[in-house]
Amino acid sequence: MATLPVRTCRHCDERRAGRARGLCWRCYLDPQTRGLYPADPRAVPSSVRDYNGGSAPPPQLTSALPGSPEKVAELAKRALLGMSLWHPDDVQPEE
């Protein structure tokens, strides 16, 4: 059985490309580098635009706890509207 060739990162061409957009982890985690390579439209629902930061904070904060269904729904709503996902005054988990 033939093995598939190992793809290298589209940006640095040094490490194995294991992330979306054909990037390695290091390049994918850098927002500027990630922004150079558009997402595969087949991997993202057409209702969610590809944006990479730079958005204004959402106009309203949420009191929903992180990880709760309410918080996930709020994050999905913010993503659909192209807003930043995080408001500085959103509820934080208790330590």
C-alpha positions in Angstrom: 0.0 0.0 0.0 1.4 3.4 -1.0 1.8 6.1 1.6 0.7 9.6 1.1 3.4 12.2 0.7 4.0 14.6 3.7 2.9 18.1 2.9 5.0 20.9 4.1 3.7 24.3 5.3 2.7 26.6 2.5 4.3 29.6 4.3 7.6 28.4 5.8 8.0 25.2 3.8 9.8 23.7 6.8 7.4 21.9 9.0 4.6 19.5 8.3 1.3 21.2 7.3 -1.2 19.9 9.9 -3.6 22.8 10.1 -6.2 24.3 7.8 -5.1 26.4 4.9 -2.1 24.1 4.5 -0.1 25.7 7.3 1.9 24.3 10.2 0.9 25.0 13.8 3.4 27.9 14.2 2.4 29.7 11.0 -1.3 29.0 11.6 -1.2 30.6 15.1 0.3 33.8 13.8 -2.8 36.0 12.8 -0.8 37.9 10.1 0.5 34.8 8.4 -2.9 33.0 8.7 -4.5 36.0 7.0 -2.4 35.6 4.0 -4.0 32.3 3.1 -7.8 32.2 2.7 -9.8 29.5 4.2 -11.1 26.7 2.0 -14.8 27.7 1.3 -15.8 24.0 1.5 -14.6 23.9 5.2 -16.6 26.9 6.4 -20.4 27.3 6.2 -21.3 30.0 3.7 -23.1 32.0 6.4 -19.9 32.6 8.3 -17.5 35.1 6.7 -13.7 34.6 7.1 -12.3 37.5 9.1 -9.2 37.7 11.1 -9.5 40.0 14.1 -9.6 43.8 13.9 -13.3 43.9 14.6 -14.8 46.3 17.1 -16.0 44.7 20.4 -19.6 43.6 20.4 -22.0 46.3 21.6 -23.4 44.2 24.4 -21.7 42.0 26.9 -23.1 38.6 28.0 -23.6 37.2 31.4 -23.5 33.6 30.1 -20.7 31.5 31.6 -17.9 30.3 29.3 -18.7 26.9 27.9 -22.5 27.2 28.5 -24.9 26.7 25.6 -25.9 30.4 26.0 -22.3 31.5 25.6 -21.8 29.3 22.6 -24.9 30.7 21.0 -23.7 34.3 21.7 -20.3 33.5 20.1 -22.0 32.0 17.0 -24.2 35.2 16.7 -21.2 37.4 17.0 -19.3 35.4 14.4 -22.3 35.6 11.9 -22.4 39.4 12.4 -18.6 39.7 11.8 -18.0 41.1 15.3 -15.2 40.3 17.7 -16.1 37.2 19.6 -15.0 38.6 23.0 -16.2 41.6 24.9 -13.8 42.8 27.5 -16.5 42.8 30.2 -18.0 39.4 29.4 -18.3 37.1 32.5 -15.1 35.3 33.3 -14.9 31.9 34.9 -14.4 32.0 38.7 -11.0 30.9 39.8 
